[in-house]
């Protein structure tokens, strides 16, 4: 069966107390993970923003939006890595093709 790529978007919120260098390293880490089996279309770093509700007693977070195309199994692996990575407060992956 042929591999079929689909378009995805992921938004993740990181703890802004990590510092700019650590945040940039995290963004690069997730980009490299996607590029193992897909192609990153765009990374939009929204920066520090106020959260709608407190998460772990924090009222601000560093938002990043990444769009990519990948094989259907990659988003599950990316979601797993996002959930276990220290400093990532929330994340959401959606398929834009559905």
C-alpha positions in Angstrom: 0.0 0.0 0.0 1.3 3.4 -0.9 2.1 6.1 1.7 -0.4 9.0 1.4 0.6 12.3 3.0 -1.9 14.5 4.7 -1.9 18.1 5.9 -1.7 18.7 9.6 -1.5 21.6 12.0 -0.2 21.4 15.6 -0.4 24.2 18.2 1.6 23.8 21.4 2.0 26.0 24.4 5.3 26.0 26.3 6.3 27.4 29.7 7.7 30.9 29.0 10.0 30.6 32.1 12.2 28.2 30.1 13.9 31.1 28.3 14.3 32.0 24.7 17.2 29.6 23.9 15.4 26.6 25.4 12.2 27.5 23.5 14.0 27.8 20.2 15.7 24.5 20.9 12.3 22.9 21.5 10.8 24.3 18.3 13.8 22.9 16.4 13.4 19.5 18.1 9.8 19.2 17.1 10.6 20.4 13.6 13.3 17.7 13.2 10.9 15.1 14.5 8.3 16.0 11.8 11.0 16.1 9.1 11.9 12.4 9.7 8.7 11.3 7.9 7.2 14.5 6.6 7.7 18.1 5.5 7.3 21.2 7.6 5.3 23.8 5.6 5.5 26.7 8.1 6.3 27.5 11.7 4.6 30.5 13.2 6.0 31.5 16.5 3.3 33.6 18.2 5.4 34.3 21.2 4.2 34.9 24.8 0.5 35.4 25.2 -2.0 35.4 28.1 -3.8 32.1 28.7 -7.6 31.9 28.7 -7.3 30.1 32.0 -4.4 29.2 34.4 -2.5 26.0 33.6 -0.3 24.8 36.5 -0.7 28.2 38.2 0.7 30.0 35.1 -1.2 32.8 33.3 1.0 33.1 30.3 2.4 30.7 27.7 4.6 30.7 24.6 2.5 29.7 21.6 3.8 28.0 18.4 1.8 26.9 15.3 3.4 24.5 12.9 1.8 23.2 9.7 3.2 20.1 8.0 2.5 17.2 5.7 3.2 13.7 6.9 2.3 10.1 6.7 -0.7 9.2 8.9 1.3 7.6 11.7 3.5 10.6 12.4 1.0 12.7 14.3 0.5 10.0 16.9 4.2 9.9 17.6 4.5 13.7 17.7 1.6 13.8 20.2 3.3 11.2 22.4 6.6 13.2 22.4 4.7 16.5 23.1 2.9 14.9 26.1 6.1 13.6 27.7 8.3 16.7 27.0 9.0 18.8 30.1 7.9 22.4 29.5 5.1 21.7 27.1 1.9 22.8 28.8 -0.7 21.9 26.1 -0.8 20.7 22.5 -3.4 19.9 19.8 -2.9 18.3 16.4 -5.5 18.4 13.7 -5.8 17.1 10.2 -6.7 19.8 7.7 -7.7 17.4 5.0 -10.9 16.0 6.7 
